[in-house]
């Protein structure tokens, strides 16, 4: 029997095109590809931007700390309203606009250097602008992901994103070191700008990324304060989300104290080359890659709660052990290895906690939940960087690393004092 061809009601003589909806897994793969390209460029900037400040503009430890502060300041200043804004709009245009803006900001650095007009104030402006764009991009991307993947595949999807992110971060700093050594640190930033343009192109082909219809939003009339308050109440009124957020905030606060001074120690105090500095970030990414590949097995074997507690405790211990080995001799290799193993351990917490948050949150609150968590977790990072810069200027870069690594061990306490310590998997939302 010959199949019946659908008729176009506007033109009965012309067959109607197929009305099959786009496959959401295909949209996830496009989002995944865009994120991978963007992260590859960001891995270059991770090393290149501080090298511009320290190597080209000869920044002091406190000035270097201010640069890291600017890189995360948006999460503290506008993190909460960003979630409500994202919940009101479609996610794809937000991500595309953020990518295009980041490309323009980064291209301004080599342009200013070429004109001999580059200053620390310019770098601070670029770093802050990048933080604003990254805030909106990440909130929109994390809010979009649950719409593109089945709930039972969220952990696997986050693991895939984290795996490719670590692959790109393993190669990006090495590329930044090579570009900086061969050319200049400002020139290395041009590669990141190109990556954001390619990411925007890939995202423009994602069809299913949206936001809840206006009638499904709790405050369609525009009460921004009410929407922000609802996100705060949901996160801090939920014992599991509260514990995850507090643990992440402590880890980020203390971790950024040390991280803001790491390049000051390596470049300023030890006089290491850009390639050796890149080796630290490459090792971290390789360790994170291994950890992301092991996360699902570890969570299944220990239970999600115990796995996250062990992850935070072991990661903090390994980072603390690495501090005295950062020297300009054979001990540097030991430090790099311990740093990598710390990320291998910590990745179980990073991936599993993200999947927990997405699983427990109702769809209309995803943007505000993500922004609330980012406000607390990432908002602690500019505070940590400012503290790190002050401690580095006062006590020295290595002392700041000791203080930060010691403080990271405290991050396990909120997990141990919550229902997570015995949880096998997320409870139904």
C-alpha positions in Angstrom: 0.0 0.0 0.0 1.4 3.4 -0.9 1.9 5.7 2.1 -0.2 8.8 2.3 1.7 12.1 1.9 0.7 14.9 4.3 -1.0 17.8 2.6 0.1 21.4 3.1 -3.1 23.3 4.1 -1.7 26.5 2.7 -1.0 24.9 -0.7 -2.8 21.6 -1.3 -0.8 21.0 -4.5 2.5 21.0 -2.6 3.4 18.2 -0.2 4.1 19.3 3.3 7.6 18.9 4.7 8.3 16.5 7.5 7.2 17.8 10.8 9.4 15.5 12.9 10.8 17.4 15.9 14.5 17.8 16.2 16.2 15.1 18.2 17.3 16.5 21.6 20.3 14.3 21.7 21.6 16.0 18.6 21.2 19.4 20.3 23.1 18.1 23.3 25.9 17.1 21.0 26.0 20.6 19.5 26.0 22.2 23.0 28.8 19.7 23.9 30.9 20.7 20.9 30.4 24.4 21.5 31.4 24.0 25.1 34.5 22.0 24.1 35.7 24.6 21.7 35.1 27.4 24.1 36.9 25.6 26.9 39.9 25.0 24.7 40.3 28.7 24.2 39.6 29.5 27.9 42.4 27.1 28.8 44.8 29.3 26.8 43.6 32.4 28.6 44.0 30.7 32.0 47.7 31.0 31.6 48.1 33.8 29.1 46.2 36.6 30.9 48.1 36.4 34.2 51.4 36.1 32.2 50.5 39.4 30.5 50.1 41.0 33.9 53.1 39.4 35.6 55.5 39.1 32.7 54.6 42.0 30.4 53.3 44.6 32.9 55.4 43.4 35.9 52.4 43.2 38.3 53.1 42.9 42.1 51.5 39.9 44.0 48.6 42.2 45.1 48.1 43.4 41.6 48.1 39.9 40.3 45.5 39.0 43.0 43.3 41.9 41.8 43.3 40.4 38.3 42.0 37.1 39.6 39.5 39.0 41.7 38.2 40.8 38.5 37.9 37.4 36.7 35.2 36.3 39.2 33.8 39.5 40.4 30.6 39.4 38.4 29.5 36.3 40.2 29.5 38.3 43.4 28.0 41.5 42.1 25.2 40.3 39.7 25.1 36.5 40.3 21.6 36.5 41.8 19.7 38.7 39.3 21.5 36.9 36.4 19.6 33.7 37.2 16.2 35.4 37.2 17.1 37.2 33.9 18.1 33.9 32.3 14.9 32.2 33.5 12.9 35.0 31.7 14.6 34.6 28.3 15.6 31.9 25.8 19.0 30.4 26.6 20.6 30.1 23.2 20.7 33.8 22.4 22.2 34.5 25.8 25.0 32.0 25.2 25.7 33.2 21.7 25.9 36.9 22.8 28.2 35.9 25.7 30.6 34.1 23.3 30.7 37.1 20.9 31.3 39.6 23.7 34.2 37.4 25.1 35.8 37.3 21.7 35.7 41.1 21.4 37.1 41.6 24.9 40.1 39.3 24.3 40.9 40.8 20.9 41.3 44.2 22.6 44.3 42.9 24.5 46.7 42.2 21.6 45.3 45.3 19.9 46.2 47.5 22.8 49.6 45.8 23.1 50.3 46.5 19.4 49.4 50.1 20.0 51.7 50.2 23.1 48.6 51.2 25.1 48.2 48.1 27.3 47.8 48.8 31.0 46.7 46.9 34.1 43.5 48.8 34.2 42.7 47.5 30.7 43.4 43.9 31.9 41.1 44.4 34.9 38.4 45.7 32.6 38.8 42.7 30.2 38.8 40.3 33.1 35.7 41.7 34.7 33.9 41.8 31.3 34.8 38.2 30.8 33.4 37.3 34.2 30.1 38.9 33.3 29.9 37.0 30.0 30.9 33.7 31.6 28.3 34.1 34.3 25.5 34.4 31.8 26.8 31.7 29.6 27.3 29.2 32.3 23.9 29.9 34.0 22.2 29.5 30.6 24.1 26.4 29.6 23.5 24.6 32.9 19.8 25.6 32.8 19.5 24.3 29.2 21.2 20.9 29.8 18.3 19.2 31.6 16.1 20.1 28.6 18.4 18.3 26.2 19.0 15.0 28.0 16.9 12.5 29.9 16.9 12.8 33.7 18.5 9.3 34.1 21.4 10.4 31.8 22.2 13.7 33.5 25.2 12.4 35.4 26.6 10.8 32.3 26.1 14.0 30.3 27.8 16.1 32.9 30.7 13.6 33.0 31.0 13.8 29.2 31.1 17.6 29.4 33.7 17.4 32.2 35.8 14.8 30.3 36.1 16.9 27.2 36.6 20.0 29.3 39.6 18.4 31.0 41.0 17.2 27.6 41.0 20.7 26.3 42.4 22.1 29.5 45.2 19.5 29.3 46.3 20.9 25.9 45.3 24.5 26.3 47.9 25.6 28.8 50.6 23.8 26.9 49.6 25.7 23.8 49.5 28.9 25.7 53.0 28.3 27.0 54.3 27.5 23.5 52.6 30.6 22.0 53.9 32.8 24.8 57.4 31.5 24.4 57.3 31.8 20.6 55.3 35.1 20.3 53.9 37.0 23.3 51.3 36.5 26.0 48.9 39.1 24.4 49.2 37.3 21.0 48.2 34.0 22.7 44.9 35.5 23.7 43.9 35.8 20.0 43.5 32.0 19.9 40.9 32.2 22.6 39.0 34.9 20.8 38.7 32.7 17.7 37.5 29.8 19.8 34.6 31.9 21.2 33.6 32.8 17.7 33.5 29.1 16.6 31.5 28.3 19.8 28.9 30.9 18.9 28.6 29.4 15.4 28.0 26.0 16.8 25.4 27.2 19.4 23.5 29.0 16.6 22.6 25.5 15.4 21.1 24.3 18.7 17.3 24.3 18.3 15.8 23.0 21.5 17.4 25.3 24.1 14.7 27.4 25.5 13.1 28.6 28.7 9.8 27.8 30.4 6.8 29.4 28.6 5.7 32.7 30.3 2.5 31.1 31.7 4.7 28.5 33.6 6.9 31.1 35.2 6.0 31.9 38.9 6.3 35.7 38.5 5.5 36.6 34.9 4.8 40.2 35.8 8.5 40.9 36.3 8.9 40.9 40.1 12.7 40.4 40.0 13.1 40.6 43.8 10.5 37.9 44.4 12.2 35.6 41.8 15.6 36.0 43.4 14.2 35.4 46.9 12.5 32.2 45.6 15.9 30.9 44.3 17.6 31.7 47.6 14.9 30.1 49.7 15.0 26.9 47.5 18.8 26.5 47.7 19.3 27.3 51.4 16.0 25.7 52.5 17.0 22.3 51.1 19.5 20.5 53.4 21.3 18.7 50.6 21.6 21.8 48.3 22.7 23.9 51.3 25.5 21.4 52.2 26.7 21.1 48.6 26.7 24.9 48.2 28.5 25.6 51.5 31.2 22.9 50.8 31.8 24.2 47.3 32.1 27.8 48.6 34.7 26.9 51.2 36.7 24.9 48.7 36.6 27.8 46.1 37.4 30.5 48.7 40.4 28.7 50.0 41.5 27.3 46.7 41.5 30.7 45.1 43.7 32.1 47.9 46.4 29.7 46.7 45.6 29.7 43.0 45.9 33.5 42.8 49.5 33.3 44.0 50.6 30.1 42.1 51.9 31.9 39.0 53.4 34.6 41.3 55.4 31.8 43.0 56.3 30.0 39.8 57.2 33.0 37.6 58.1 35.7 40.1 59.8 33.8 42.9 61.2 30.6 41.1 61.7 32.1 37.7 60.2 29.1 35.8 59.5 29.3 32.1 56.0 29.6 30.6 56.2 26.0 29.4 56.9 24.7 33.0 54.1 26.9 34.3 51.8 25.4 31.7 52.8 21.9 32.9 51.0 22.5 36.2 47.7 23.4 34.5 48.1 20.5 32.0 48.7 18.1 34.9 45.6 19.4 36.7 43.5 18.8 33.6 44.9 15.3 33.0 44.1 14.5 36.6 40.6 16.0 36.2 40.1 13.9 33.0 41.0 10.7 34.8 38.7 11.7 37.7 35.8 12.4 35.4 36.2 9.0 33.8 36.1 7.3 37.2 33.3 9.4 38.7 30.4 7.2 37.9 32.1 4.0 39.0 33.2 5.6 42.3 29.7 7.0 43.0 28.2 3.6 42.2 30.6 1.7 44.4 30.6 4.0 47.5 27.2 5.7 47.1 27.0 9.3 46.0 27.2 10.9 49.5 30.2 8.9 50.7 31.9 9.3 47.4 31.6 13.1 47.6 32.9 13.2 51.1 35.9 11.1 50.3 36.5 13.2 47.1 36.7 16.5 49.0 38.8 15.1 51.8 41.4 13.3 49.6 41.6 16.1 47.1 42.4 18.7 49.8 45.0 16.5 51.5 46.9 15.9 48.2 46.9 19.7 47.4 48.2 20.4 50.9 51.0 17.9 50.4 52.0 19.5 47.0 52.8 23.0 48.5 56.4 22.3 49.8 57.4 20.6 46.6 57.0 23.6 44.4 60.8 24.3 43.9 63.0 24.9 40.9 64.5 21.4 40.9 63.3 17.7 40.8 60.7 18.4 43.5 58.7 20.4 41.0 57.7 17.1 39.3 56.4 15.7 42.6 54.4 18.9 43.2 52.8 18.6 39.7 52.0 14.9 40.2 50.3 15.6 43.6 48.4 18.5 42.1 47.1 16.2 39.3 46.1 13.5 41.8 44.2 16.1 43.9 42.1 16.9 40.8 41.5 13.2 40.1 40.1 12.8 43.6 38.1 16.1 43.6 36.4 15.5 40.3 33.9 13.0 41.8 32.5 15.8 44.0 32.5 18.3 41.2 30.5 16.2 38.7 28.2 14.4 41.2 27.3 17.6 43.1 26.3 19.3 39.8 24.1 16.3 38.8 22.5 16.4 42.3 21.6 20.0 41.9 20.1 19.6 38.5 18.1 16.5 39.6 16.7 18.1 42.7 15.6 21.4 41.1 12.2 21.9 39.3 12.7 23.1 35.7 11.2 26.6 36.2 13.8 27.3 39.0 16.9 26.0 37.2 18.2 29.4 36.2 17.7 30.9 39.7 19.0 27.8 41.4 22.2 27.8 39.3 22.7 31.5 39.7 22.2 31.3 43.5 24.8 28.5 43.8 27.1 30.4 41.5 26.6 33.6 43.5 27.8 31.8 46.7 30.3 29.4 45.2 31.9 31.6 42.5 31.3 34.8 44.5 33.7 33.4 47.1 36.4 33.3 44.5 37.0 37.1 44.1 37.1 37.3 47.9 39.7 34.5 48.0 41.8 36.1 45.3 41.8 39.4 47.1 42.8 37.6 50.3 45.5 35.7 48.4 46.9 38.9 46.9 47.0 40.5 50.3 48.6 37.5 52.0 51.1 37.1 49.1 52.1 40.8 49.4 52.4 40.5 53.2 53.7 37.0 53.8 54.8 35.8 50.4 53.3 33.6 47.7 54.2 30.3 49.3 52.6 31.2 52.6 49.4 32.1 50.8 49.5 28.6 49.2 49.9 27.0 52.6 46.9 28.9 54.0 44.7 28.2 51.1 45.4 24.5 50.9 44.9 24.1 54.7 41.6 25.8 54.5 40.3 23.6 51.7 40.3 20.6 54.1 37.4 22.3 55.9 35.1 21.9 52.9 34.3 18.3 53.9 32.6 19.4 57.1 29.2 20.6 55.6 28.9 17.3 53.8 29.6 15.2 56.9 27.0 17.2 58.8 24.3 16.7 56.2 22.1 13.8 55.0 24.6 13.4 52.1 27.0 11.4 54.3 24.9 8.3 53.9 23.0 9.0 50.6 23.3 6.4 47.8 21.7 8.6 45.1 19.5 11.8 44.7 16.1 11.5 46.2 13.1 12.3 43.9 12.5 16.1 43.5 
